[in-house]
Amino acid sequence: MGFALSDISIISSAFSAGGAIPAKHTGEGEDVSPALRFNNIPDGTQSLAVFCHDPDAPLISPRGTYGFVHWVLYNLPATVTELPEGCSDYTAGKNDFGNTGYGGPMPPPGHGTHLYYFWVVALDSELNLPEGLELWDFLAKVEPHVLGINRLVGSYQRDQNA
């Protein structure tokens, strides 16, 4: 059962687990991805992927998915243990802004605090997936190859008057 949480750890120098994501990493700031570091990658890992999802976004798609996808990044070699701030390396999937690459938190004004899940996924093979996959298509393709998965959760709230 690859989608059960594993011992992988994911941390950021930008915010602590459960902490506020700095405006720099949001749509109201520089909109650059935060630096991330991974530890305890499972034996046998051949590649990694990262994605960021906001399950608090009040959106449901016709395909039954929910929330808002901010980042999908895959085809990372298993030797990668960290991503620098503003990382644009590797293969980018499509976010729900309609772009590839990172699009930071930007919940509706006055919608309260949203939680943002930065996930790391360890895979048992190098799948060499094409650019531009949406999260849900990406997950369908990698599901049989997942060795481990875990997340770092940060929060962000826009000003009521933004």
MIBA-312594 format. One record per residue: x, y, z of N, C-alpha, C, O, CB in turn. Coordinates in steps of 0.2 Angstrom, whole numbers, plus 5000, padded with zeros to 4 digits. Each point is the difference from the previous one (the first is absolute). Glycine has a CB too. Example, Ala and Ser with C-alpha at 12.3 -4.5 7.8 and 13.67 -1.06 7.14 Angstrom:
2
506649725039499650065000500450065000500549995003498649955003 500750114990500450065001499650055003500350065001500349914989 
//
This chain:
162
500449945000499650065000500450065000500250035005498949915001 501150084988500550064999499850075003500450045001500049894989 498950085010499850065002499950015008499850055002499749964987 500749945015500050015007500650045001500649994997498849905006 500650155002500650055002500649955002499949955003499350145001 501349934994500749975002500450045004499850055003500149894986 500750035012500550045004500450054997500450035003499749875003 499750124987500450054997499850065004499550015002500449944986 500650105012499950065003500150064995500449994996499949965016 499350104989500150064995499950065005499650015004499949934986 501050105009500150065004500150064995500349994995500149945016 499550134992500250064996500350055005499950005006499149984986 501550065005500350055004499650065000500150055004501049914993 498350044999499650065000499450005005499850055002500549954986 499549945014499550005005500049935003500349954998499050134996 500549925013500049945003499349964999499550034998501350025011 499249894993499449964999499450035004500150015006500649884993 498850124998499450035002500150085001499550035001500349875005 500850134992500150075000499750044994499849974995501250005012 499050094994499850054994500550004995500650005001498850075007 500449924986500450014994500250074999499550044999500049854995 501150135005500150074999499750034993500049964995501150025012 498750084993499750034994500550004994499749994995499750095013 501249914993500550004995499849944995500150004994500850055013 498849894996499949944997499350004998499749944998501250005008 498750114993499350014999499950044993500450034998499349955014 499750024986499850044994500050075002499950044995499449875001 500750115010500050075002500750025001500250065001498849935005 501549974993500750025001500449984994499850014994500149975018 500750004989500449984994499849944996500249984995500750075011 498749914997499749944997500549954998500049974995499050095001 501549935009500549954999499949945004499850015006501050084991 499449855001499949945004500550005006500550035000499149914990 500250045016500450005006500549944999499949954996499250095011 501549974996500549955000499749945004499750015005501350084994 499249854999499849945003500549955001500550004995498450015000 501149955010500549955001499749935002499550005004501450094999 499449864994499749935001500549965004500650004999498750014991 500449955015500449955003499749935001499450004999501150105008 499849854995499749935000499749984994499449975000500450065012 500549984982499749974994500149935000500549975002499850134992 499249865004500049935001500549974995500150024995498749985008 501549945000500449964995499649984994499449995000501349975010 499750044985499749984993499750064996499749994995500149905010 500250174998499750064997500450014994500750015000498950045011 500149964983500350024994499950074997500450034996499549855001 499550155006499950074998499550025005499749975004500550014984 499750095012499650045005499650044996500150024994500749975015 498650044995499650054997499850045006500049985006499649944985 500250145008499750055005499450034997499950014994501250015011 498449994999499450044998499750035006500149985006499749944985 499950145008499750045005499250014998499850014995501350055007 498549925003499350005000499650045005500249995006499949904988 499450155005499650035005499349975000499650014996501150105002 499249845007499449975000499450055003499449985000501249915002 499650165001499550055002499750044995499550045001501149965010 499750004983499750044995499349984998499949944999501250084996 498450025004499349984999499949984993499550034997500150055013 500749874988500049994993499949924999500449965003500350144993 498849885000499949934998500050004992499650044997499849935014 501049984986500050004993499549954998499749955004501550084995 498649974994499549954998500349935000499649955000500050134992 501049915009500349935001500049985007500349945001500450084989 499150025014499949985007500650025005500049985005499349924991 501250135001500650035004499850065004499550034998501349924993 499550075014499950055004500650045001500549984999498549965006 500950124998500550055002500350034994499850004995500449935015 500550094991500350044995500849985000500349995006498950114996 501049884992500749985000500450064998499950034995499749855001 501050125008500450064999500749984997500350044997499250015013 500749894990500649984997500049924999499849965004500850145002 499749884988500149934999500750004997500150034995498749945003 501749995005500750004997500249935001500049975005500250154999 500049854990500249935000500649994996500350044997498549935005 501449964998500649984996500650025004500550024997498949984992 500650015018500650025004500449945001499749945002499750155003 501249914994500549945001499949985008499950055004500949984986 499349915011500049985007500550035004500050005007499549894989 501150135001500550045004499950075002500350025004500449914989 498750095005499850075002499850005007499549965002500250074986 500650015017499750005007499850075001499750015006501149904997 499250144993499750065001499950044994500349994995500350015016 498950044989499950054995500150075002499850025006499349904989 501250125001500250075003499350044999499649984996501650015000 498850075007499550044999499950024993500550014997499750045015 499249964985499950024993500249944995500250024995500050105009 499849824999500349954995499549994994499450005000501049945010 500050064984499649994994500449944996499850004994499950135006 500749835003500349944997499549955000499450005003501750035001 499049924992499649935000499450024995500050044997500449925015 499149994989499450014995499450025004499949985005500649934989 499250155003499550035004499349974997499950004994500850105008 498949895002499349994999499650064999500250055002499949835003 499250114994499650064999499650015007499849965003500050024985 500350085014499650025006499350034998499850004995501350035011 498549984999499350024999500050084998499450024999500249895009 500950124992500050074997500049994992499950054997500750005013 499649894988500049994993500750004997500150004994498850045005 501649975005500750004998500449945003499749965003500250174997 500749874997500449955003500550035005500150064999499949874990 500250045016500550035005499650015006499449995001501350064990 499649995013499750025007499650064999500250054997500849905009 498450054998499650055001499850005007499649965002499950044986 500750055015499950005008499350015002499650024997501650035003 498849955007499350005003499750074999500450055000500049875009 499050084990499650064999499249995001499750004995501250044997 499049945014499249995001499650064999500250055000500149865008 499150084991499550054999500150055006500049985006499249954987 500750145006500050045006499549995005499449984998501150114994 499649915014499549995005499849935001499649985004500150134994 500749844999499849935000500349965006499949945001500050064987 500550045016500349975006500649964998500350014994498649975011 501449995000500749964999499949944996499549965001500950095010 500049944984500049944996500749965002500550035002498850024988 500649895009500649955001500349984994499649984995499949985016 501150044988500449984994500449945001500450015004499650114992 499949835001500349945001500649994994499849994994499149965011 501750054997500649994996500249935001500249985005500250144996 499449844994500149935000500749984996500250034995498549955006 501649975002500649974996499849924999499749975005501250115000 499249904989499849934999500749964997500350034996498550015001 501349905006500649964998499749954995499549965002501250065009 499649974984499849954995500549954998500650015001498750084994 500549855003500549944999500350004993500349954999499049995010 500550114987500350004993500150074998499750055003499849844995 500850124997500150064996499550004995500149974994501150055008 498250014998499550004996500050044994499749994995499649985014 501250094991500150044995499350034997499949994994501249955003 498550085007499350034998500150064996500450045002499149905008 500050074986500050074996499850065004499749995005500149944985 500450125008499950075003499250014999499749984996501550075002 498549995007499450025000499449965003499450014999501050044991 499849895013499549965003499650045006500350035004500449864993 498750105003499650035006500149955005500149944999499050114994 500849975014500249965005499649935000500349955002499950165005 499249894992499649945000500249954995500049945001499050135003 501249954990500349964995500749975002500149954999499250114992 501149995012500649985002499949945006500449954999500150174999 499149895007499949955005499849944997500249945002499550155006 499849914987499849934997500649974997500049945000498950114998 501549984999500649974997500549975005500349954998499650134992 500249965015500549985005499849955005500449975004500150144994 498949885003499749975006500349935001500249985005498750084993 501249904996500349935001500750005002500349955002498950014990 501150105008500850015001500150035006500650015002499649994986 499450025016500150045006500349955006499749955002499350134995 501649945005500349975006499950045006500049965006500950004987 499050105007499850045006499850074998500150024995500849915011 498750104999499850074999499950035007499849975005499649994984 500750105011499950045006499950074998500150024995500549905013 499250134997499950074999500250045005500149985006499049984988 501050115004500150055005499450054999499950024994501449975005 498450035006499450044999500250075003500350015006498949894996 500650154994500150075002499350034999499649974997501650035000 498850065006499350045000500150074997500650035000499049905010 499950094987500050074997499350035000499549974999501550014994 498950095009499450035000500150074997500450035002499249915008 499950084985500150064997499650055005499549985003500649974985 500150115011499750065004499250004997499949994994501250075008 498549965003499350004998499850054995499649994996500249985016 500750084987499850054995500450004994500050044995499750035014 500749874990500549994994499650004994500349994995500549955012 
//
